[in-house]
Amino acid sequence: MSDTSLENPARTVNTGPLRSVVVPMLRPPMLYAGLLIFGTAVETVPIQCA
């Protein structure tokens, strides 16, 4: 749940809270989740040593 104290000033200046507050707050968790998924995918790929 996001803090509404950040969304109210966004509404005051006629900017949607989704674009100006929520999306920037979601960028770091989405990046970390992507890195975790990528790391798990790379870990499952078999590598043959010659």
C-alpha positions in Angstrom: 0.0 0.0 0.0 1.4 3.3 -1.0 1.5 6.4 1.3 -1.4 8.8 0.3 0.7 11.7 1.5 2.7 11.4 -1.7 -0.3 11.1 -3.9 -2.2 14.2 -2.7 0.5 16.7 -3.8 0.5 15.0 -7.2 -3.2 15.6 -7.5 -2.8 19.2 -6.4 -0.6 20.0 -9.4 -3.0 18.1 -11.8 -0.6 15.2 -12.3 -2.0 11.7 -12.0 -0.6 9.9 -8.9 0.0 6.8 -10.9 2.6 8.3 -13.3 4.3 10.7 -10.9 4.3 8.7 -7.6 3.4 5.0 -8.0 5.4 4.1 -11.0 8.7 5.6 -9.8 8.2 3.8 -6.5 7.8 0.5 -8.3 10.9 0.7 -10.4 13.4 -0.6 -7.8 11.3 -3.7 -6.8 10.6 -4.5 -10.4 14.3 -4.3 -11.2 15.3 -6.5 -8.3 12.6 -9.0 -9.2 13.8 -9.1 -12.8 17.4 -9.7 -11.6 16.3 -12.5 -9.3 14.3 -14.2 -12.1 17.3 -13.7 -14.5 19.7 -15.2 -12.0 17.4 -18.2 -11.4 17.1 -18.8 -15.1 20.8 -18.6 -15.6 21.4 -21.0 -12.7 19.2 -23.6 -14.3 21.0 -23.6 -17.7 23.3 -26.6 -17.8 26.9 -25.8 -18.7 29.2 -28.5 -20.1 32.9 -28.4 -19.4 35.1 -29.7 -22.1 
